[in-house]
């Protein structure tokens, strides 16, 4: 198996178009979902602590993307109080709608990568998409909870901050690898027994995702001028590009698994 063969397979599967759909619906769901999660966490532990936790979480994103997410979260937290429940239900509804549609687009891309035709009922497929959306939300909540717990011992753990940062990155990478392995195995249509080898693609996707995110962060910080290029869309364009990049490497990981299974 060669890298060029995998790239050709991913290109023939219209991974670029699939990743664009994932990015579009992901943007519709990601920001409202994060705002809803932030509202709940803000009621439980206070808005300042939540903003600090999200700031730590956003360091995993390109700078422009992180700033956009933090700005939306700050606006949602500022709108709490009397309208807090209404804001929570509204943002949660939009978030789940967007994430479920992003999951549907991902399922379509995975079916193409594995050369499968969708044979499941609408209800079965929708349930899988909902489970994927909820799993993503739970993963974010778990990461925020860990950050909030660690922040309680900030003074005690100050000398260990570099080691904790690396351990957090390693633990998060292992967790995302496991999630992707489950997605590669259960999200596409067809018998699960046909997709036994899912770890190679998951590991490939995580490594490429980290590398491409770091490269995109450098590009956005030092080379790109999104304001001159996109004008009023300058705050949205970076997160769309980053989400499309993430979607592409996930579909590329599926192509790796498909090629290994065919080999």
Secondary structure, DSSP 8 states (H G I E B T S, - for coil): --HHHHHHHHHHTTHHHHHHHHHHHHHHHHHHHHHHHHHHHHHHH-HHHHHHHHHHHHTTS-HHHHHHHHHHHHHHHHT-GGGHHHHHHHHHHHHHHHHHHHHHHHHHHHHHHTT----S-HHHHHHHHHHHHHHHHHHHHHHHHHHHHHHHTHHHHGGGHHHHHHHHHHHHHHHHHHHHHHHHHHTSSS-GGG----HHHHHHHHHHHHHHHHHHHHHHHHT--HHHHHGGGHHHHHHHHHHHHHHHHHHHHHHHHHHHHH-
